[in-house]
Amino acid sequence: MAKRILITGSNGLLGQKLVDLLVNESTVELIATARGDNRLPYTEGYEYRPMDITSKEQVLDVITSVKPDVVIHTAAMTNVDQCEFEKDACWQQNVLAVHYIIEACKATGAFLCHVSTDFVFDGTAGPYTETDEPNPVSFYGWSKYAAEKAVMHSGIKWAIARTMLVYGIAHDMSRSNIILWVKKSLEEGKNIKVVTDQWRSPTLAEDLAMGCYLIADKEAEGIFNISGKGVLTPYEMAIQTADYFGLDKSLIAQADSSTFTQPAQRPPRTGFTLDKSNAILGYDPKTFSEGIAILAGQISANA
């Protein structure tokens, strides 16, 4: 019996990677949803339904008519500084929308896999386990933490997939990431400044998609850390990128985050331990250097 999986945010980077992964999975019946038109380059192997997550009516209408076994909720407002300026829009997309999805899952008995973030933490004690206490330092972080609490207290079957610093290549090449930015800057001979006082576990979008699928397939309940392996500074990521592509590292200058003016505060040191995800889900992500090689292959394929 095929499992019916509905994805929100299928036009986004993670949504696209989930469709790429699940469209070839014979045990899955896939429903992709996003606001507006379908932006995927192919239409075979899944059903597309337009669904604006900020419309309670649309959410209930689509999910109750589709009756999925699992909803993987990837759609969110993720621009941290924009969330600081546009608090109402952030709350609507990151919190109220989750309440609507919970209500629809309750009505249909669907399992919810909700994607969250390392920004629920203050960054004073990373790398974090699933049981560490959140303490956000930005409005974005607070919105994602409020959504987590709503999911945890919903009374439905749920999982929360926390991730961080997701990188990858979208079908329309619309999004940049640290690898593409460093590569392009150095190829153009530009000097760049990269911070040395923030630590993250950069996450390949394909790995995050696999982590979400493993949760959905097992309907594994609880919180799971789904990130890449290892904890690096952006400066270390930039150096690894330059090394891989054989570019001039002398153009990369070290900086601390105080040299950049950002409206929203960032947690200085996050990173995740992946022991639980590995033991329960069999989740085994790539290192950052392996991720660079995968992106390099995709860049060549798109050239």
N, C-alpha and C positions, 0 to 999 in steps of 0.2 A: 504494500500500500504506500503510494507516494506521500511524502510529507509536504503539505502546503505551506510555503514560506512567503510571507509578505515583507518587502523591504521598503522602508521610507527613505527618501533622499537618494533615489537611484541615479539622479543626475550628478551627484557629488562624487568625489574621488573614491571614498570607501564604498558608496553605493554601486559605482561602476565596477569596482573590483569584485564585489559580491555577486553581481550579475554575471561577470566573466567566469567566476568560479562555479556558480550553481547552475548555470544554463546547460552545462554538460553533465550534470549530476542526474543520473536516471531515476534516483530515488526521491527527487525533489520536483514539486510542481511550483513554479516560481511566478510570483506576482510582484512587479516593480511599480513603485509609486513615487511621484515627485510633483512639485508645484509646476503647473504649465505643461509644455510639450515634452515628449521624450527626446533626450539629447544623445541617447546611445546610437552608435553607428550601425547597429543591426537590430532587427525586430523578431527574429526567429527564436523559438525555444522558451519564450516567457510571455506573460500577458502584461501589458502596461495600462495602469489606471492613473489619470491625473488626480492628485490629492494634496491640498494645501493643509499642512498640519495645524495651522492656526485657525482653521475653520472646524469647529466642533461638529457641525452638520456633515461636512465632507468626510471627516475622519470616521464618524459613526456609520455613515452611509456606505463608504467603500469597504471598511473592515467587516461590518455585519453582513454585507452582501457576498464578500469573498469567503468569509469564514475560514481564515487561515489557522493552521495548527500552531504556527510560530510567527511572531512579528519581530523583525530585527529593526530597531529604531536608530537610524544613523543620522537623520536630519537634525540640524541644530544651527544656531548662530554661533560661530566659533572665532570670529575676529575679536580678540580680547579687548583691544582698544575701542573698537566700535561699540562693544557691549557697555563699556564705561560711559560713552556718550549717549547711547540710545537704549536706556535702561528699560523703557516700556516694550520696545520691539524685542529686546533680549528676553525679557520675562515671558512675553507671549510665545516666543519660539522655543525657549528652553525649559519652561516650567508649565505654563497653561496647556501647551500642546501635549505634554506628557500626561497630564490629567485626562485629556480627551482620549489619548491612546489607551490609557489604563481602563477607562470606562468601556471602550470598544472591546478590549481584551476580556474584560469581565463579562460582557454580554455574549461573547462567542466562546469563552473558555480557552482562549489562545494563551500560549506561553510568550512572555515578553523578554527579549534580550535588548537591554537599553545600553547604549554606548555613552560612557562618561570619560573623565579626564583626570590627569595628575594635578590639575589646577584646583581640585578640591582640597589640596594640602598647602601648608604655608611654606614648605621647602626648607624647613630647619632641621629635618631629621631623615632625609632620604638616604638610600633607597627604601621605598615603602612596601610593606606587606598589605594584604587585603584587610587586616584587622586594625591597622593604624587609624587614629582618630582624625577625621578631616578638620581643617581650619582654614578656609579660603582667604586669600588676600586681595581678590579682585571681584568686581560685580559678576563677571563671567563665571568665576569659581563658585560664587554663592548661588548663582542660578543653576549650575550643574549639581551642586550639593542639594539644593531644594528639590530638584527632580529626582535625585537618588532617594531622598527620604520619602517622596511620594510613591516611588516604585516599591520600596521596602515595606511600606505600611499599606499597600494596596489590597492585600488579600488575594491577589492572583499569583500564579506561578511565574517567577521572575529570575532573571540574572542581570547583573551589571558588569559590562566589560569596560574596565578602565584602561585608557590608552594614553599615549603622549607623542608629541612631535611626529605626526604622521607624514611620511613623504612618499611620493610616487608620481607617475605620469598619467594624467587623465587622457581620455581618447582625443579630446580637442586641444590638448597641450595648453589648456587655459590657466593652469596653476603652476607657479614656480615652487621651488623648494630649495633647501640649502645646497644640494648637489648641483642643480641646474644654475643657481645664482652664482656659486663659486666658479663653476666651469666657464660660464659666459663672461663673467667679470675678468677672469685671468686670461682667457683667450683674447679679450679686447685690450689687455695690458693695463687694466684698471687696478689701482691700489684699493684694498678693502680692509676694513677694521672688523674684527670678529671677537666676541666676548669670551673671556677665560674664567668668568666667575659665576657661570650658570652650568648646571649639570642635568642632563636628560638621557633617557633611553630612546634614541630615535627608532621609529617603527615603520617598517616597510608596509605600504597599504595592502599588499597581497597577504602579508602575515596577519594583519589585523582582520582582514576578510576571513582568512582560515580560522582564526580564533573565534570569531563570531559564529561561523558555521559549525565548529566543533561544539560550542555551547548549544546552538539550535538543534543539532542532530541528537545530542544526548539529553536535551532539555535539562541541562545541569544547572541547579539552582544555587544562588548566592553571588558573591562578588568575585570577579576574576581579574587579575592583572594581565593585560594582553599588550605587550610592547615588544620592542626589539631587545636583543641581548646586550648587556654591558651598559655602562654609564659614561658619557662623554661630554666634554664642553663643546660648544659650537666651534671654537678655535680648532680643537682636535678633529672635528668633523671636516672642517675646511682643509686642514693639512692632509688628511686621508684622501679627500677628493682630488686635491692637487697632485698628490703622489700617484693616484690611480691613472689620471689622464696625462701625466707627465708634464704638468704645467708649473709655472714659476712661483715657488712658495715665498720668494722674497717680497712678493706683492701683498702678502697677507700680514697685517699688523695685529698684535694683541691689544685688546682694549678691555676695560671693565664696564659693566652695564651702566654705571653712572655717567658715562660719556654719551649715552643715548637718552633722549627725552621720550619716554613712553607714558601715555596717560594712565595706563593700568599697571599696577604693581605685578611683578612676576615672582613666583616662588624660586628662590635661588638654586636649591638642590633637591631634585626629585629622584627620578629613576625608580624602577620597580624590581622586586624579587619575583621570580616566575615559578617558584617551586610548586605552588598549588596548581597553577594552570598546566604545568608539565605533568604532575602526578594524576590529576583528575581528567584532564582533557587530552593529554598527549601532545600538548602545544609545544612546538620546537621552532622558534623563529630564527631568522638570519641575524648575523652580526652586521654592523654598519658597513664593513668592507665588502661583505657578500651582497648587501643591498646596492652598493654603488655599482658593482659588476652587473647586477640585474637591470638597473636603470640604464647603464651604458648600452646593453643589448637592445633595450626598448628604444633608446634614442637612435641607434643605428637603423632599427626596423622602421622608424618613423621618418627617417631622413629621405 
